[in-house]
């Protein structure tokens, strides 16, 4: 380890020192998007201005996840700034499903709306948008999902990739925020904050303008400035961890649990100036989030899990909004691709799938298209729906597909580090590379040759909690002491960060895994 820690970090991220300087240079809300703009943004802005000029009726159609909630809230607040009243609707996942549908398109025709704005959906809503257009209703799409070769016949589309904003995908709410800049003629800090939450909640790559938005927002954010977000963050300084662990799950809980139109109240929470309403609704969010946690704590009957099979498929009566959380829990426990199915209102089975790194669910679903009603997602998190009568044959073929595909082992790189390098100064250096997230992971470090008998355990012998001096602690939660029996030395891979306990700062090295080393 002749290289400095900075040099090792540069190697880890495959960047040069000049690129590091560019990566860490000061960025502000006014400069974070320098050099980027939507193609045909004037057309999209003029569309709305023309409808407003003749006092036309406008409705915003969003989505039930945090990105859709943030995007809808951005647009409603944008119109509030312009003193223009609009309607909005967040679909209910249980009643409406995802995206603009024919039923709602017809409803908006019947109610004589002049403009429908979709946010975080719409780029594949061909039939509903065609129906709207055939009945003289204008349509603006603000979306980020993957587009097909053919685009809907909307009057205007704003999309990070389709509209050539850049090469990095971003969220639906980010798209709405960028649009708001052009319509308002200024950058609004609160709207930027909502867009920042969506970038984390929707796991967008933390590169280029996504990264710059977060960096500028985190540096500009002041606790006490925006009550709805302060409450969700427990009044903590905002960063990617607080958003990912507190803010986003609480927002998402509403869409996961609520089974009626009351989901729309969460938009009012983000756009209202009524402090009493905000405080009361925040209490409701906490209650719903607790319900979400309790619903997720499902004790799966062991008889439903056949560990002899390459994948776990379970059919049961589960709340649709939390089957992904259950699937993730089962997958982590058994390290196998897992799909949890529940019956949808139309009688089909809706499934949420999770898989360990090395598997590709989308690729597996690609070989089962004849059995799928719908499917989509990513390599390790996806969803599908099938006929209930096809469950057994689907299970057999899915397991067969998984067994035929060798696991693509994912090797996580790490940085060699010495114990004496776990300092406050080096923690600040590591943090200069933040924010961390999708496509820009928190760096992993490897400590070599740790003597086993120096590691101290909690009273229940389940967690390693070892203090070294006054400023360093090594922790490994849920690692039973018997796992280290008959070992003298071990290598440790993990991350390190600044912690504070009762006013005292210290460095915590959080272990991810142990690697055998020569005794």
Secondary structure, DSSP 8 states (H G I E B T S, - for coil): --S-HHHHHHHHHT--HHHHHHHHS---TTTTTTT---TTHHHHHHHHHHHHHTT--EEEE--SSHHHHHHHHHHHHHHHHTT---EEE---TTTT-SS--HHHHHHHHHTT-SEEEEES--TT-HHHHHHHHHTT-EEEEE--S---SS----SEEE-TTTTTS-SS---HHHHHHHHHHHHHTS--HHHHHHHHHHHHHTT---SHHHHHHHHHHHHH--TTS-HHHHHHTTT----HHHIIIIIHHHHHHHHHH--SGGGGHHHHHHH---HHHHHHHHHHHHHHHHHHHHHH-----GGG--TTSSEEEEE----GGGHHHHHHHHHHHHTSEEEEEEE-TTS-EEEEEE--TT--HHHHHHT-TTT-SEEEE-SSEEEEEE-GGGHHHHHHHHHHHHHHS---------EE--GGG-SHHHHHHHHTT---BTTB----EEEEEEEGGG--B-TTSSSEEEEETTTEEEEETT--GGGGTT-SEEEEEEEEEEEEETTEEEEEEEEEEEEE---
